Amino acid sequence: MNFLKNSTMKLLGLALFLAIACASVYAQSGRIETSGIDHLASRASETVDINMDERLLQMSARLLSTQDQDEARVRELISGLKGIYVKSFSFDHENEYAETDVEAIRSQLRAPGWTRFLGVHSRHDGENVEVYVMMENNLIVGLAILDFEPKEFTVVNIVGPVDLERLSRIEGQFGVPDFDLVRETTPTRRNE
């Protein structure tokens, strides 16, 4: 009986160790787990779910023209990426998702390697945007964007080497919302 108890405890410990190791490898890749918010689809009036791994991105890149300048830029950008993952839910009524749904994603972005570098909160319309990056050797290797407002909840996760200037070129394409990630820095003058 004691042998069975010790063996069970060792197996349980090994399983726990492997689960933690797999979770940390998953998090270190720049990919976040979004299946915890899949239940929102049943309440949403519109759902977008995009899962483009490296293989699908490369296949899509081959479909883009090398002659068209815009398509060539997009092709160059996605050629180095490991994945683009988007989940977006639009609701007819406010408060169809809970703070725990946001926290399910946000808690992963507190893991080592992730850094929040942008947060925007609007009391006027209730929109919140948070942008996180995962850095390795001074390069961005993962990007996560949370955009949540009273009737919408969107998570964008881009895995692989990310150049923010190049990324701004695919906003509005491949299901990536237009977040104005890179804005002009030219100062504007006020007429006084």
Helices and strands as residue ranges (DSSP letters): H 2-28, G 35-42, E 46-53, H 54-63, H 69-79, E 83-90, H 99-106, G 108-110, E 114-121, E 128-136, E 139-149, E 152-159, H 164-167, G 168-170
